[in-house]
Amino acid sequence: MNNDDLWNFALACYAEPDAEKACLELQALGLDVCLLLTCSWLEIRGVRQNAQRLEQLKQLSLDWQREVVVPLRSLRLAWREQAATDTELEGLRKCVKRLELDAERVQLDRLQQATQHWRTEDGSDDWLNKLSTSVDGDARALLNVLRRAATQLDAGGAG
């Protein structure tokens, strides 16, 4: 697996057993899954975590999530029930879902660009825990599912 490409890493990680479910549950709790996947990617690459870097990634993601990704997701979810019986609306809903995925890809591309010059260094690489200091035990267990999926990819278990 080529860990140099965040988008492909995110797709492969999401496809790992239980990772999709964990990501959707974390998303439902209000966490930014693209940012979580980025942190997982940085962890397995051994990139040193620090407060300045983490804040940079959070700021980069915040506006994009709020202004682009979340409105698309909200629209898609709002149409779910009615689209089950309305084929035209279901077609539009699929278009919105593709736009949402494209928006997440742009977000991941921007996050990767922001980290291009960050090298592997000695120090803390505990990105996920630092990002999610305020989550409870259930969410922490979901984060561990994501971490295991990333570690499995790094070990050559998939992809």
C-alpha positions, 0 to 999 in steps of 0.5 A, a space after each residue: 500500500 502506498 502511504 504517500 497518497 492520503 486519498 488512497 489511504 483513506 479509501 483503503 482504510 475505510 474499506 477495512 473491517 469495521 472502519 466504515 461503521 466506526 467512521 460513520 458513528 464518529 461522523 454522527 458524533 460530530 467528528 470530522 472523519 477526513 481529519 481523523 483519517 489524516 491523523 491516522 495517516 500521519 500516525 502510521 507514517 511516523 510524522 511528529 505531532 505538535 499543537 501547531 501542526 494539529 491546529 493548522 489541520 483543524 483550521 484548514 478543515 473547519 471552514 471547508 467542512 462547515 461551508 461545503 461538506 456538511 451542507 451537502 451531507 445534510 441535503 443528502 440525508 434530508 432526502 433519504 426517506 422521500 428518495 426511497 419512493 421517488 426515483 427522480 429524487 433518488 437520482 438527485 440524491 446520488 448526485 449530491 452524494 457524489 458531490 459530497 465525496 468530491 468535496 471530501 477528496 478536495 479536503 483530503 488533498 488540501 490536508 495532504 498538501 499542508 503536510 507535505 514538508 512534515 518529515 518523520 521525527 522523534 517525538 509524539 505521533 499520537 495524532 488521534 488522541 490529541 485531536 479528540 481529547 474531549 471524546 468519551 469512552 464509546 468514541 474512543 473505542 471507535 477511534 481505536 477501530 480506525 487506528 487498528 485499520 490504519 495499522 493493518 494497512 501499514 502492516 500490509 494487511 490490505 490494499 
